[in-house]
Amino acid sequence: MGADFSNATLNEAVFTGAIANSAVFTGARLQDTIFAATELELADFENAYFFNTNFTQAYLVHSRLNLQHAAGAVFCATVMFDATENNRDC
């Protein structure tokens, strides 16, 4: 909880099933990273870059997620920051 990955390069990292509430990914580069079924409540992804990042069944309620840099991010059964479910890529 509260891990700081600010400005980290997390290529092909696997967080599947992790509980990473309040984690900080500010400015991180997330390429081919997997957050499937990961709990990320209150996580901070401001200015993070997503390239083929998988958020299938992730829980992102109250997280700061700027999708401006989200090329190829996958959302399927993903609970978004506003508590709505995103099934865009199912």
Biopython code that builds the backbone (N, CA, C, O; Angstrom):
import numpy as np
from Bio.PDB.StructureBuilder import StructureBuilder

atoms = [
    (1, "MET", "N", (0.850, -1.183, 0.000)),
    (1, "MET", "CA", (0.000, 0.000, 0.000)),
    (1, "MET", "C", (0.891, 1.240, 0.000)),
    (1, "MET", "O", (1.797, 1.371, 0.823)),
    (2, "GLY", "N", (0.617, 2.145, -0.936)),
    (2, "GLY", "CA", (1.362, 3.385, -0.988)),
    (2, "GLY", "C", (2.733, 3.283, -1.625)),
    (2, "GLY", "O", (3.548, 4.193, -1.475)),
    (3, "ALA", "N", (3.006, 2.204, -2.327)),
    (3, "ALA", "CA", (4.316, 2.043, -2.985)),
    (3, "ALA", "C", (4.514, 3.167, -3.995)),
    (3, "ALA", "O", (3.561, 3.605, -4.639)),
    (4, "ASP", "N", (5.752, 3.631, -4.132)),
    (4, "ASP", "CA", (6.048, 4.745, -5.017)),
    (4, "ASP", "C", (6.838, 4.267, -6.235)),
    (4, "ASP", "O", (8.005, 3.889, -6.132)),
    (5, "PHE", "N", (6.170, 4.295, -7.392)),
    (5, "PHE", "CA", (6.784, 3.916, -8.665)),
    (5, "PHE", "C", (6.945, 5.147, -9.553)),
    (5, "PHE", "O", (6.983, 5.023, -10.778)),
    (6, "SER", "N", (7.039, 6.322, -8.956)),
    (6, "SER", "CA", (7.151, 7.571, -9.719)),
    (6, "SER", "C", (8.306, 7.494, -10.705)),
    (6, "SER", "O", (9.420, 7.106, -10.354)),
    (7, "ASN", "N", (8.018, 7.872, -11.952)),
    (7, "ASN", "CA", (9.011, 7.933, -13.028)),
    (7, "ASN", "C", (9.693, 6.601, -13.330)),
    (7, "ASN", "O", (10.725, 6.578, -14.001)),
    (8, "ALA", "N", (9.141, 5.502, -12.850)),
    (8, "ALA", "CA", (9.726, 4.180, -13.106)),
    (8, "ALA", "C", (9.401, 3.717, -14.519)),
    (8, "ALA", "O", (8.382, 4.111, -15.086)),
    (9, "THR", "N", (10.257, 2.892, -15.083)),
    (9, "THR", "CA", (9.986, 2.216, -16.344)),
    (9, "THR", "C", (9.606, 0.790, -15.975)),
    (9, "THR", "O", (10.433, 0.018, -15.489)),
    (10, "LEU", "N", (8.349, 0.454, -16.214)),
    (10, "LEU", "CA", (7.824, -0.854, -15.803)),
    (10, "LEU", "C", (7.389, -1.644, -17.031)),
    (10, "LEU", "O", (6.207, -1.948, -17.190)),
    (11, "ASN", "N", (8.326, -1.972, -17.883)),
    (11, "ASN", "CA", (8.035, -2.749, -19.080)),
    (11, "ASN", "C", (7.816, -4.206, -18.715)),
    (11, "ASN", "O", (8.649, -4.829, -18.056)),
    (12, "GLU", "N", (6.680, -4.742, -19.154)),
    (12, "GLU", "CA", (6.308, -6.139, -18.951)),
    (12, "GLU", "C", (6.188, -6.523, -17.476)),
    (12, "GLU", "O", (6.306, -7.698, -17.129)),
    (13, "ALA", "N", (5.953, -5.538, -16.610)),
    (13, "ALA", "CA", (5.731, -5.837, -15.187)),
    (13, "ALA", "C", (4.352, -6.483, -15.028)),
    (13, "ALA", "O", (3.423, -6.166, -15.771)),
    (14, "VAL", "N", (4.229, -7.379, -14.065)),
    (14, "VAL", "CA", (2.971, -8.077, -13.825)),
    (14, "VAL", "C", (2.520, -7.802, -12.394)),
    (14, "VAL", "O", (3.182, -8.187, -11.431)),
    (15, "PHE", "N", (1.368, -7.122, -12.279)),
    (15, "PHE", "CA", (0.781, -6.802, -10.976)),
    (15, "PHE", "C", (-0.498, -7.612, -10.749)),
    (15, "PHE", "O", (-1.251, -7.309, -9.824)),
    (16, "THR", "N", (-0.757, -8.611, -11.551)),
    (16, "THR", "CA", (-2.006, -9.363, -11.496)),
    (16, "THR", "C", (-2.337, -9.798, -10.068)),
    (16, "THR", "O", (-1.540, -10.446, -9.389)),
    (17, "GLY", "N", (-3.550, -9.415, -9.638)),
    (17, "GLY", "CA", (-4.035, -9.816, -8.324)),
    (17, "GLY", "C", (-3.441, -9.041, -7.163)),
    (17, "GLY", "O", (-3.758, -9.332, -6.009)),
    (18, "ALA", "N", (-2.595, -8.071, -7.431)),
    (18, "ALA", "CA", (-1.950, -7.304, -6.359)),
    (18, "ALA", "C", (-2.938, -6.332, -5.719)),
    (18, "ALA", "O", (-3.923, -5.927, -6.337)),
    (19, "ILE", "N", (-2.658, -5.975, -4.492)),
    (19, "ILE", "CA", (-3.379, -4.899, -3.815)),
    (19, "ILE", "C", (-2.389, -3.748, -3.740)),
    (19, "ILE", "O", (-1.431, -3.784, -2.967)),
    (20, "ALA", "N", (-2.633, -2.725, -4.554)),
    (20, "ALA", "CA", (-1.705, -1.604, -4.671)),
    (20, "ALA", "C", (-2.446, -0.287, -4.435)),
    (20, "ALA", "O", (-2.264, 0.685, -5.168)),
    (21, "ASN", "N", (-3.277, -0.278, -3.406)),
    (21, "ASN", "CA", (-4.016, 0.935, -3.079)),
    (21, "ASN", "C", (-3.053, 2.060, -2.718)),
    (21, "ASN", "O", (-2.039, 1.839, -2.056)),
    (22, "SER", "N", (-3.383, 3.259, -3.158)),
    (22, "SER", "CA", (-2.597, 4.473, -2.908)),
    (22, "SER", "C", (-1.195, 4.419, -3.513)),
    (22, "SER", "O", (-0.333, 5.212, -3.134)),
    (23, "ALA", "N", (-0.957, 3.507, -4.439)),
    (23, "ALA", "CA", (0.350, 3.446, -5.106)),
    (23, "ALA", "C", (0.505, 4.667, -6.012)),
    (23, "ALA", "O", (-0.478, 5.200, -6.526)),
    (24, "VAL", "N", (1.734, 5.094, -6.197)),
    (24, "VAL", "CA", (2.021, 6.278, -7.005)),
    (24, "VAL", "C", (2.804, 5.846, -8.244)),
    (24, "VAL", "O", (3.899, 5.293, -8.144)),
    (25, "PHE", "N", (2.217, 6.110, -9.414)),
    (25, "PHE", "CA", (2.832, 5.797, -10.702)),
    (25, "PHE", "C", (3.032, 7.087, -11.507)),
    (25, "PHE", "O", (3.084, 7.038, -12.736)),
    (26, "THR", "N", (3.143, 8.214, -10.849)),
    (26, "THR", "CA", (3.267, 9.506, -11.516)),
    (26, "THR", "C", (4.466, 9.511, -12.461)),
    (26, "THR", "O", (5.597, 9.252, -12.050)),
    (27, "GLY", "N", (4.202, 9.808, -13.731)),
    (27, "GLY", "CA", (5.262, 9.882, -14.725)),
    (27, "GLY", "C", (5.875, 8.554, -15.121)),
    (27, "GLY", "O", (6.866, 8.527, -15.850)),
    (28, "ALA", "N", (5.303, 7.447, -14.655)),
    (28, "ALA", "CA", (5.852, 6.117, -14.988)),
    (28, "ALA", "C", (5.572, 5.764, -16.438)),
    (28, "ALA", "O", (4.612, 6.255, -17.032)),
    (29, "ARG", "N", (6.406, 4.918, -17.001)),
    (29, "ARG", "CA", (6.222, 4.389, -18.355)),
    (29, "ARG", "C", (5.834, 2.919, -18.206)),
    (29, "ARG", "O", (6.622, 2.096, -17.741)),
    (30, "LEU", "N", (4.606, 2.609, -18.611)),
    (30, "LEU", "CA", (4.029, 1.280, -18.401)),
    (30, "LEU", "C", (3.781, 0.621, -19.750)),
    (30, "LEU", "O", (2.715, 0.794, -20.340)),
    (31, "GLN", "N", (4.752, -0.129, -20.237)),
    (31, "GLN", "CA", (4.628, -0.783, -21.533)),
    (31, "GLN", "C", (4.450, -2.278, -21.338)),
    (31, "GLN", "O", (5.260, -2.939, -20.689)),
    (32, "ASP", "N", (3.358, -2.805, -21.923)),
    (32, "ASP", "CA", (3.023, -4.233, -21.798)),
    (32, "ASP", "C", (2.932, -4.649, -20.339)),
    (32, "ASP", "O", (3.249, -5.786, -19.990)),
    (33, "THR", "N", (2.499, -3.731, -19.491)),
    (33, "THR", "CA", (2.335, -3.988, -18.059)),
    (33, "THR", "C", (0.943, -4.546, -17.820)),
    (33, "THR", "O", (-0.015, -4.131, -18.471)),
    (34, "ILE", "N", (0.825, -5.487, -16.887)),
    (34, "ILE", "CA", (-0.460, -6.142, -16.624)),
    (34, "ILE", "C", (-0.939, -5.801, -15.218)),
    (34, "ILE", "O", (-0.272, -6.096, -14.225)),
    (35, "PHE", "N", (-2.118, -5.170, -15.157)),
    (35, "PHE", "CA", (-2.779, -4.852, -13.899)),
    (35, "PHE", "C", (-4.090, -5.627, -13.791)),
    (35, "PHE", "O", (-5.021, -5.155, -13.139)),
    (36, "ALA", "N", (-4.188, -6.789, -14.405)),
    (36, "ALA", "CA", (-5.424, -7.565, -14.410)),
    (36, "ALA", "C", (-5.806, -7.956, -12.982)),
    (36, "ALA", "O", (-4.982, -8.456, -12.216)),
    (37, "ALA", "N", (-7.073, -7.715, -12.646)),
    (37, "ALA", "CA", (-7.625, -8.057, -11.331)),
    (37, "ALA", "C", (-6.810, -7.458, -10.182)),
    (37, "ALA", "O", (-6.660, -8.068, -9.124)),
    (38, "THR", "N", (-6.291, -6.256, -10.414)),
    (38, "THR", "CA", (-5.481, -5.579, -9.401)),
    (38, "THR", "C", (-6.306, -4.495, -8.723)),
    (38, "THR", "O", (-7.059, -3.782, -9.386)),
    (39, "GLU", "N", (-6.172, -4.369, -7.423)),
    (39, "GLU", "CA", (-6.864, -3.340, -6.661)),
    (39, "GLU", "C", (-5.964, -2.111, -6.592)),
    (39, "GLU", "O", (-4.884, -2.146, -6.002)),
    (40, "LEU", "N", (-6.430, -1.019, -7.208)),
    (40, "LEU", "CA", (-5.633, 0.206, -7.327)),
    (40, "LEU", "C", (-6.419, 1.427, -6.840)),
    (40, "LEU", "O", (-6.312, 2.508, -7.420)),
    (41, "GLU", "N", (-7.195, 1.256, -5.793)),
    (41, "GLU", "CA", (-7.977, 2.368, -5.269)),
    (41, "GLU", "C", (-7.041, 3.480, -4.784)),
    (41, "GLU", "O", (-6.053, 3.223, -4.097)),
    (42, "LEU", "N", (-7.372, 4.709, -5.154)),
    (42, "LEU", "CA", (-6.596, 5.902, -4.786)),
    (42, "LEU", "C", (-5.187, 5.922, -5.378)),
    (42, "LEU", "O", (-4.333, 6.671, -4.906)),
    (43, "ALA", "N", (-4.937, 5.115, -6.398)),
    (43, "ALA", "CA", (-3.621, 5.130, -7.056)),
    (43, "ALA", "C", (-3.488, 6.399, -7.896)),
    (43, "ALA", "O", (-4.482, 6.939, -8.381)),
    (44, "ASP", "N", (-2.276, 6.860, -8.060)),
    (44, "ASP", "CA", (-2.011, 8.083, -8.810)),
    (44, "ASP", "C", (-1.210, 7.759, -10.064)),
    (44, "ASP", "O", (-0.036, 7.395, -9.990)),
    (45, "PHE", "N", (-1.868, 7.897, -11.231)),
    (45, "PHE", "CA", (-1.245, 7.636, -12.520)),
    (45, "PHE", "C", (-1.063, 8.929, -13.319)),
    (45, "PHE", "O", (-0.957, 8.878, -14.545)),
    (46, "GLU", "N", (-1.026, 10.081, -12.654)),
    (46, "GLU", "CA", (-0.890, 11.345, -13.366)),
    (46, "GLU", "C", (0.377, 11.349, -14.212)),
    (46, "GLU", "O", (1.454, 10.968, -13.753)),
    (47, "ASN", "N", (0.224, 11.785, -15.451)),
    (47, "ASN", "CA", (1.331, 11.889, -16.406)),
    (47, "ASN", "C", (2.056, 10.571, -16.668)),
    (47, "ASN", "O", (3.197, 10.571, -17.132)),
    (48, "ALA", "N", (1.403, 9.454, -16.375)),
    (48, "ALA", "CA", (1.970, 8.142, -16.716)),
    (48, "ALA", "C", (1.696, 7.867, -18.193)),
    (48, "ALA", "O", (0.717, 8.363, -18.750)),
    (49, "TYR", "N", (2.548, 7.086, -18.812)),
    (49, "TYR", "CA", (2.409, 6.704, -20.219)),
    (49, "TYR", "C", (2.072, 5.222, -20.287)),
    (49, "TYR", "O", (2.801, 4.389, -19.749)),
    (50, "PHE", "N", (0.965, 4.892, -20.949)),
    (50, "PHE", "CA", (0.492, 3.514, -21.056)),
    (50, "PHE", "C", (0.653, 3.036, -22.492)),
    (50, "PHE", "O", (0.150, 3.676, -23.415)),
    (51, "PHE", "N", (1.334, 1.943, -22.690)),
    (51, "PHE", "CA", (1.485, 1.339, -24.010)),
    (51, "PHE", "C", (1.114, -0.136, -23.872)),
    (51, "PHE", "O", (1.862, -0.918, -23.285)),
    (52, "ASN", "N", (-0.052, -0.514, -24.419)),
    (52, "ASN", "CA", (-0.524, -1.905, -24.325)),
    (52, "ASN", "C", (-0.595, -2.376, -22.873)),
    (52, "ASN", "O", (-0.203, -3.499, -22.556)),
    (53, "THR", "N", (-1.091, -1.522, -22.011)),
    (53, "THR", "CA", (-1.230, -1.845, -20.590)),
    (53, "THR", "C", (-2.602, -2.470, -20.354)),
    (53, "THR", "O", (-3.614, -1.939, -20.811)),
    (54, "ASN", "N", (-2.637, -3.589, -19.647)),
    (54, "ASN", "CA", (-3.864, -4.345, -19.457)),
    (54, "ASN", "C", (-4.458, -4.074, -18.075)),
    (54, "ASN", "O", (-3.860, -4.410, -17.052)),
    (55, "PHE", "N", (-5.663, -3.452, -18.061)),
    (55, "PHE", "CA", (-6.388, -3.165, -16.824)),
    (55, "PHE", "C", (-7.642, -4.030, -16.703)),
    (55, "PHE", "O", (-8.592, -3.627, -16.032)),
    (56, "THR", "N", (-7.673, -5.201, -17.328)),
    (56, "THR", "CA", (-8.850, -6.067, -17.265)),
    (56, "THR", "C", (-9.175, -6.417, -15.815)),
    (56, "THR", "O", (-8.321, -6.917, -15.082)),
    (57, "GLN", "N", (-10.407, -6.151, -15.409)),
    (57, "GLN", "CA", (-10.941, -6.417, -14.072)),
    (57, "GLN", "C", (-10.191, -5.685, -12.957)),
    (57, "GLN", "O", (-10.257, -6.092, -11.798)),
    (58, "ALA", "N", (-9.483, -4.615, -13.299)),
    (58, "ALA", "CA", (-8.813, -3.813, -12.269)),
    (58, "ALA", "C", (-9.844, -2.930, -11.563)),
    (58, "ALA", "O", (-10.901, -2.626, -12.115)),
    (59, "TYR", "N", (-9.525, -2.533, -10.356)),
    (59, "TYR", "CA", (-10.387, -1.684, -9.546)),
    (59, "TYR", "C", (-9.662, -0.362, -9.339)),
    (59, "TYR", "O", (-8.687, -0.292, -8.591)),
    (60, "LEU", "N", (-10.147, 0.699, -10.010)),
    (60, "LEU", "CA", (-9.460, 1.988, -10.040)),
    (60, "LEU", "C", (-10.251, 3.110, -9.368)),
    (60, "LEU", "O", (-10.012, 4.282, -9.658)),
    (61, "VAL", "N", (-11.178, 2.781, -8.485)),
    (61, "VAL", "CA", (-12.032, 3.794, -7.866)),
    (61, "VAL", "C", (-11.186, 4.829, -7.130)),
    (61, "VAL", "O", (-10.269, 4.490, -6.382)),
    (62, "HIS", "N", (-11.513, 6.087, -7.358)),
    (62, "HIS", "CA", (-10.849, 7.250, -6.745)),
    (62, "HIS", "C", (-9.388, 7.396, -7.165)),
    (62, "HIS", "O", (-8.638, 8.135, -6.527)),
    (63, "SER", "N", (-8.981, 6.718, -8.208)),
    (63, "SER", "CA", (-7.610, 6.857, -8.705)),
    (63, "SER", "C", (-7.520, 8.061, -9.634)),
    (63, "SER", "O", (-8.518, 8.492, -10.212)),
    (64, "ARG", "N", (-6.331, 8.587, -9.766)),
    (64, "ARG", "CA", (-6.065, 9.669, -10.715)),
    (64, "ARG", "C", (-5.472, 9.024, -11.954)),
    (64, "ARG", "O", (-4.332, 8.560, -11.949)),
    (65, "LEU", "N", (-6.271, 9.003, -13.016)),
    (65, "LEU", "CA", (-5.870, 8.309, -14.235)),
    (65, "LEU", "C", (-6.123, 9.230, -15.419)),
    (65, "LEU", "O", (-7.273, 9.492, -15.774)),
    (66, "ASN", "N", (-5.060, 9.715, -16.024)),
    (66, "ASN", "CA", (-5.157, 10.587, -17.190)),
    (66, "ASN", "C", (-4.939, 9.720, -18.424)),
    (66, "ASN", "O", (-3.839, 9.215, -18.651)),
    (67, "LEU", "N", (-5.981, 9.552, -19.210)),
    (67, "LEU", "CA", (-5.899, 8.659, -20.367)),
    (67, "LEU", "C", (-5.336, 9.338, -21.607)),
    (67, "LEU", "O", (-5.394, 8.780, -22.703)),
    (68, "GLN", "N", (-4.797, 10.525, -21.441)),
    (68, "GLN", "CA", (-4.215, 11.252, -22.563)),
    (68, "GLN", "C", (-3.052, 10.484, -23.179)),
    (68, "GLN", "O", (-2.823, 10.573, -24.385)),
    (69, "HIS", "N", (-2.324, 9.741, -22.378)),
    (69, "HIS", "CA", (-1.156, 8.990, -22.846)),
    (69, "HIS", "C", (-1.421, 7.484, -22.763)),
    (69, "HIS", "O", (-0.563, 6.723, -22.317)),
    (70, "ALA", "N", (-2.604, 7.063, -23.191)),
    (70, "ALA", "CA", (-3.014, 5.676, -23.003)),
    (70, "ALA", "C", (-3.144, 4.922, -24.320)),
    (70, "ALA", "O", (-4.202, 4.358, -24.597)),
    (71, "ALA", "N", (-2.112, 4.900, -25.124)),
    (71, "ALA", "CA", (-2.142, 4.190, -26.399)),
    (71, "ALA", "C", (-2.212, 2.681, -26.167)),
    (71, "ALA", "O", (-1.267, 2.077, -25.660)),
    (72, "GLY", "N", (-3.312, 2.099, -26.535)),
    (72, "GLY", "CA", (-3.433, 0.658, -26.441)),
    (72, "GLY", "C", (-3.767, 0.123, -25.063)),
    (72, "GLY", "O", (-3.652, -1.083, -24.846)),
    (73, "ALA", "N", (-4.176, 0.965, -24.115)),
    (73, "ALA", "CA", (-4.578, 0.459, -22.802)),
    (73, "ALA", "C", (-5.850, -0.372, -22.973)),
    (73, "ALA", "O", (-6.742, 0.001, -23.735)),
    (74, "VAL", "N", (-5.929, -1.493, -22.267)),
    (74, "VAL", "CA", (-7.062, -2.415, -22.370)),
    (74, "VAL", "C", (-7.923, -2.296, -21.124)),
    (74, "VAL", "O", (-7.445, -2.445, -19.999)),
    (75, "PHE", "N", (-9.218, -2.021, -21.349)),
    (75, "PHE", "CA", (-10.183, -1.930, -20.256)),
    (75, "PHE", "C", (-11.319, -2.900, -20.536)),
    (75, "PHE", "O", (-12.043, -2.730, -21.516)),
    (76, "CYS", "N", (-11.488, -3.904, -19.703)),
    (76, "CYS", "CA", (-12.577, -4.871, -19.816)),
    (76, "CYS", "C", (-13.001, -5.234, -18.403)),
    (76, "CYS", "O", (-12.197, -5.736, -17.618)),
    (77, "ALA", "N", (-14.251, -4.982, -18.082)),
    (77, "ALA", "CA", (-14.754, -5.212, -16.728)),
    (77, "ALA", "C", (-13.900, -4.460, -15.711)),
    (77, "ALA", "O", (-13.658, -4.941, -14.604)),
    (78, "THR", "N", (-13.448, -3.270, -16.109)),
    (78, "THR", "CA", (-12.604, -2.436, -15.264)),
    (78, "THR", "C", (-13.479, -1.432, -14.530)),
    (78, "THR", "O", (-14.268, -0.725, -15.157)),
    (79, "VAL", "N", (-13.351, -1.363, -13.214)),
    (79, "VAL", "CA", (-14.083, -0.367, -12.437)),
    (79, "VAL", "C", (-13.217, 0.886, -12.405)),
    (79, "VAL", "O", (-12.140, 0.909, -11.807)),
    (80, "MET", "N", (-13.718, 1.926, -13.065)),
    (80, "MET", "CA", (-12.941, 3.143, -13.275)),
    (80, "MET", "C", (-12.966, 4.057, -12.057)),
    (80, "MET", "O", (-13.642, 3.775, -11.068)),
    (81, "PHE", "N", (-12.218, 5.160, -12.142)),
    (81, "PHE", "CA", (-12.057, 6.119, -11.051)),
    (81, "PHE", "C", (-13.382, 6.669, -10.546)),
    (81, "PHE", "O", (-13.484, 7.023, -9.372)),
    (82, "ASP", "N", (-14.404, 6.751, -11.400)),
    (82, "ASP", "CA", (-15.712, 7.283, -11.003)),
    (82, "ASP", "C", (-16.700, 6.170, -10.653)),
    (82, "ASP", "O", (-17.903, 6.421, -10.581)),
    (83, "ALA", "N", (-16.220, 4.962, -10.436)),
    (83, "ALA", "CA", (-16.996, 3.780, -10.039)),
    (83, "ALA", "C", (-17.871, 3.220, -11.161)),
    (83, "ALA", "O", (-18.710, 2.358, -10.899)),
    (84, "THR", "N", (-17.700, 3.685, -12.406)),
    (84, "THR", "CA", (-18.415, 3.098, -13.527)),
    (84, "THR", "C", (-17.581, 1.954, -14.093)),
    (84, "THR", "O", (-16.357, 1.931, -13.962)),
    (85, "GLU", "N", (-18.268, 1.014, -14.720)),
    (85, "GLU", "CA", (-17.549, -0.119, -15.303)),
    (85, "GLU", "C", (-17.247, 0.165, -16.775)),
    (85, "GLU", "O", (-18.125, 0.576, -17.533)),
    (86, "ASN", "N", (-16.016, -0.057, -17.158)),
    (86, "ASN", "CA", (-15.582, 0.163, -18.540)),
    (86, "ASN", "C", (-15.396, -1.194, -19.200)),
    (86, "ASN", "O", (-14.574, -2.000, -18.762)),
    (87, "ASN", "N", (-16.166, -1.442, -20.260)),
    (87, "ASN", "CA", (-16.091, -2.695, -21.008)),
    (87, "ASN", "C", (-15.662, -2.449, -22.440)),
    (87, "ASN", "O", (-16.007, -3.215, -23.340)),
    (88, "ARG", "N", (-14.915, -1.387, -22.651)),
    (88, "ARG", "CA", (-14.536, -0.967, -23.993)),
    (88, "ARG", "C", (-13.854, -2.073, -24.796)),
    (88, "ARG", "O", (-14.079, -2.179, -26.002)),
    (89, "ASP", "N", (-13.044, -2.880, -24.168)),
    (89, "ASP", "CA", (-12.234, -3.851, -24.901)),
    (89, "ASP", "C", (-12.609, -5.308, -24.650)),
    (89, "ASP", "O", (-11.806, -6.209, -24.890)),
    (90, "CYS", "N", (-13.828, -5.537, -24.165)),
    (90, "CYS", "CA", (-14.249, -6.913, -23.900)),
    (90, "CYS", "C", (-14.648, -7.626, -25.178)),
    (90, "CYS", "O", (-15.030, -8.796, -25.139)),
]
sb = StructureBuilder()
sb.init_structure("model")
sb.init_model(0)
sb.init_chain("A")
sb.init_seg("    ")
for serial, (resi, resn, name, xyz) in enumerate(atoms, 1):
    if name == "N":
        sb.init_residue(resn, " ", resi, " ")
    sb.init_atom(name, np.array(xyz, "f"), 0.0, 1.0, " ", f" {name:<3s}", serial, name[0])
structure = sb.get_structure()
